[in-house]
Amino acid sequence: MIANWEGMRRIDGEILIIEDDPTLRRITQHIVEELGAEAVTFESADDALVYLLQSSKHCCLVIADYGVPGQLNGMELIRLVREKWPFVKTLLMSGYELLPATVSAPTVYLQKPWTIDELLVSIADLLQPDFPIQKL
């Protein structure tokens, strides 16, 4: 599948990226910034949670890797985000094979290794469900 990026509207707000792999973190950050959003990156879910609790900015999406260092893993962070900020969309990524039933809706689950198109479509489905991107 090849996604038509031009079909997406600009994304306003912050997207938090929690990923301990520096290469994947930079790739994800680049994609998010290409979509017009401000990317804020973290290596741990603990640091991301502290940021969310202290920030006054509008966060529209949290993208978290399941297996990050610290006291919280990505899934635990997403559960906390869903409880405290139910309007924030969530996307969980993992290199571990998780059963889809363990990731509760409306969180989107993306198995690693993912393609850029898969990430793009997941972000679009979460943030622009009324304006789906064209898949070529």
Residue pairs with C-beta under 8 A, 6 or more apart in sequence:
1 115
1 117
1 118
1 121
1 135
1 136
2 117
2 135
2 136
3 117
3 120
3 121
3 124
3 133
3 134
3 135
3 136
4 133
4 134
4 135
4 136
5 34
5 35
5 120
5 133
7 131
7 132
7 133
7 134
8 35
8 120
8 124
8 128
8 131
8 133
9 128
9 131
10 35
10 36
11 32
11 35
11 36
11 37
11 60
11 123
11 127
11 128
12 36
12 37
12 58
12 60
13 37
13 38
13 57
13 58
13 59
13 60
13 61
14 37
14 38
14 39
14 40
14 55
14 57
14 58
14 59
14 60
15 32
15 37
15 38
15 39
15 40
15 59
15 60
15 61
15 62
15 63
15 123
16 40
16 41
16 42
16 48
16 51
16 52
16 59
16 61
16 62
16 63
16 64
17 25
17 28
17 29
17 32
17 39
17 40
17 41
17 42
17 63
18 41
18 42
18 43
18 44
18 45
18 48
18 62
18 63
18 64
18 65
18 68
18 74
18 77
19 25
19 28
19 41
19 43
19 63
19 64
19 65
19 68
19 93
20 43
20 44
20 65
20 67
20 68
20 69
21 65
24 65
24 112
25 41
25 43
27 116
28 39
28 41
28 63
28 119
29 39
29 41
31 116
31 119
31 120
31 123
32 39
32 63
32 123
33 39
35 120
35 123
37 60
37 61
38 57
40 51
42 48
42 51
43 68
43 69
44 68
44 69
44 70
44 72
45 64
45 68
45 70
45 72
45 73
45 74
45 76
45 77
46 70
46 71
46 72
47 70
48 62
48 64
48 77
49 72
49 77
49 80
52 59
52 62
52 81
52 84
52 85
59 85
59 88
60 88
60 89
60 127
61 88
61 89
61 90
61 91
61 123
61 126
61 127
62 77
62 78
62 81
62 88
62 89
62 90
62 91
63 91
63 93
63 123
64 74
64 75
64 77
64 78
64 90
64 91
64 92
64 93
65 74
65 92
65 93
65 94
65 95
66 73
66 74
66 75
66 92
66 93
66 94
66 95
66 96
66 98
67 73
67 74
67 94
67 95
67 96
68 74
72 80
74 92
74 93
74 94
75 92
75 102
75 103
78 90
78 92
78 107
81 88
81 90
82 88
82 90
82 107
89 106
89 126
89 127
90 106
90 107
90 108
90 126
91 107
91 108
91 109
91 110
91 122
91 123
91 126
92 98
92 103
92 107
92 108
92 109
92 110
93 109
93 110
93 111
93 112
93 114
94 109
94 110
94 111
94 112
95 112
95 113
97 111
98 109
98 111
100 109
103 109
106 126
108 122
108 125
108 126
110 118
110 119
110 122
117 135
120 133
121 133
121 135
124 131
124 132
124 133
125 132
